[in-house]
Amino acid sequence: MILSRDFINYTETLSQLVNEENELNQDILAFCFNLFDSETFIKALSILESGNLFIYVFSPLPETNEKQNKAFPVNFYENQNSNQYMKRIIIKENNEQDIVFVDLDIWYCSCEEFNRQYKETMDDLSSLLEKKQELNTSQSRTMYFSQPPEAPKDYFAKIPASKQYDSTCKIVCPHLLAASILLQSSATVFQHFLTKKETCYVIKVESMDEWLRLQCNIVV
C-alpha cells in the first residue's frame, strides 16, 4: 500500500479513533477501513492489541518519585520529537526470535513487506514522482482557495527533519501504520492502548550500556 494524500488529514482522523468513553470509535474504524488498505489496517489494529509492540526509550535521568514514574509515558509522548528522548520501536512477530523494528523518524520498517514495496517503488520511480508532483500541484491550488489559514497540521507519516508533512507516495506496512496510529495521532489514542488495553508498552532504559546492548541485539 502507498499513501496518496488528497484532502484527508490523517492525524485529525486517527485522533478520533478513541471516543470520550475511552472506547474505539466504530464510525472512525469503518472510515479508516476504507481510507487505508483494509488488510493493512486490520493487521495494524491486531498489532496494537496483540501485546507485542514495545517502545524502548532511553532516559538517562531516573525519575525521582513514584508520581513522576507513572507520568513518564505521558511525558515521553509529549516530548518524543525533542532531544530529550531516544526511542526504538520493536514489534514481535510469530515468536521471541522473530522481530521487526520501526523507525517513524525516517519512515522505515525492517519487515519484508516494506522492503519489497520499496524495491518495487524504486523500479518505477519516475512515474511515482510524476504522480506526487500532480497531487502536490492539485493540493496547493485547493488549499489556496478553500482551506482555512489555521487548519491543523497533519503529522501522520511525517519526517521530523523536513518541514513538509505530507504523506504522498509513502509506503505503508502494518507495522508502520500501527506505530503511527500510536505515536502520531493523539495522547488519548496513545493512553488507550497503554493503560486501558495494556497491549502496548513503553519501557524506560536508563543505562547507556543496556541501550547499546539493545541496539546490538536488534542488528544481529
N, C-alpha and C positions, 0 to 999 in steps of 0.2 A: 504494500500500500504506500502511495505517495501523497502527502498532504497537498491540497490545492486550495489555498485560502481565497475565498471570494469576498463575501460580506459578513462572514461569521467571526465573532470574537470568541475564540476557543476558551480563553481564560474565564471570561464572563459566563459562558455557558457551563463550563465544568465546575465553577464555583457554586452553582446551584444544584449540584449533584446530591447534596445532603440538605434536607429541609429543616424547618425550625424545630421539629420533633426529633432531630438527630437521626432520621431515617433516610434511606436512599429515596430520592425523588423519582417516582415512577415515570412521570412525564418527561423529565430530562433524560432518564435512562432510555426511553423509547426514542427520543430525539437523537441521542448520541449513537444509538444502534444504527440509525440511518446516516448520521453525519460521518462516522468512520466506517471502514470496512467492518461488517458485523462480526465476522470471526475474530478479527484482531481485537475489537472492543470487548467481546466476551472473554477472550483469553486474558486481556489486561485486567478485567474485573476479577477473574479467577485468581490471578497472581496477587491482587490486593487482599483477597480474602483467604489465601492459602496458608498464611503464616510463614511464607518463605521469602519475604522481602526484608532485607536488613540494610539499615543506613548506619555505617560506621562513621563517627565524627571525631576528628582529632581536636581535643580541647585541653591544652597543656595546663591550664589553670583549674585546679579542682574546686568544686563548689564548696562553700563554707558551711552550709547547713542543709537540713532536710528539705526545707521550703524551696531553696534555690535548686536543689537536685530535681525536685518534682517539676520545676519551671523550665528545666533545661531543654526539653524538646520544643517548647514554645519559643524560647529564646533562639534556638537553632533555626527554626522555621523563619522567624522574622529577620534573622541576620545571615541567612545561608549564603547570600551573594556578596557578603563583605569579606574582608580579610581575616575575620575573627575565627572562622572555622575552615577546616578542610574536610571533605566528605567523600565517602566511597559507597556506592550503592551496589549491593550484591543480591542476586536472586538465585535461590537454589532451584534446580530443575527436578529431575527424577530421583536423585539420591544425593547424599552428602558430597560425593566427589564431582558431581555434575553441576557446575555453577556458571552463571554469566555475570558480567559486570557492566553497569550502565554509567555513562558519563553525560549528564544533561548539559554540562557546560560547553561541550563540543558536539553534542547531539550524536553520540556514538553508543553502540551496543556490541558486545563481543559475540552475540549469537550468530548461528549460521544463516538464519533468515535475513538479518540485516545486511550481513556482508555479501550474500548472494544478490540481494536487491541493489546494493551499492555497485557491485560489478556490472550488473545489467544496466544500471543508470549511466555509468561511465561509458559504456559501449554505445550509448545513444545520447551523448552529452549535448550535441548541437541542437537536436530537436527539443531537449528539455530546457535549455537556455532560452530558446526562442519562445517556448510556451511561458516561461517565467516572465520574460520581457512583456509579452502580450498581457498577462494578468496584471503586472505592476502598472502598466500604462492605463489599463481599464480602471484599476482601483484608484489611482491618483486622480483621475478625472471625476470619478464618483465621489471620492472624499471631498474634493474641492467644492462640489456643488451641493452635496446633501448631508455630510457628516458634521455634527456639532464640533466646535473647536476643543471642547473639553471631553471628547469621547475617551472612555477608559482604555488604557494601553492593554495590548494582548501580549502576555509574556509566555504563552504556550510555545514550546519548541524554540525558545529564544537562545541565542548565544550571547552571554553577557558582555563579551569583548566588543560586540557590534552594537551600533545604535539602531540597527534595523531589526525589528522583532517579528517580521513576517515569517510564516511557516511554509511559504510556497516552495514546492519541489523538495521538501524534506522527507526522507524515507522514515516510515513508522513501522516498528515491530511491536508486539505485545509488551515487551519489557520496557521499552522507551515510553510507550503510552501509559503504562501503569505508573512508572516513576514520575512522569509529568503530571498525571492526574493528582498524585500525592503531593508533589512539591511545587507545582506551578498553577494551582487553581485557587485555593483559599485555605485559611487556617482551620475553618470548620470541617472541610473535607479531610485535611491532614489529621485533625484530632479524632474524627470519626473512626478512622482505621487504626489509629494508635491506641486510643483509650476506650472506645466503646466496643469495637470489633476485636481489638487486641490481636490483629493479624499482621501488622507491620511494626517494625521495631527500630528504635533509634538507640544505638549503642555507643556510649562515650568511651573514647580511648585517650588516656592522659599521658601515657608513656610513649616517647618517640621510638624506643626500641620495639615496643609492641606494634606501633603503627607501621614501622618498616617491615616487620615480620609479616604483617597482614598483606602488604603490597607484594612482598616476595612470594607468598603463598598463592596469590591471585595470578601472578605472572607465570609461575611454574604450573 
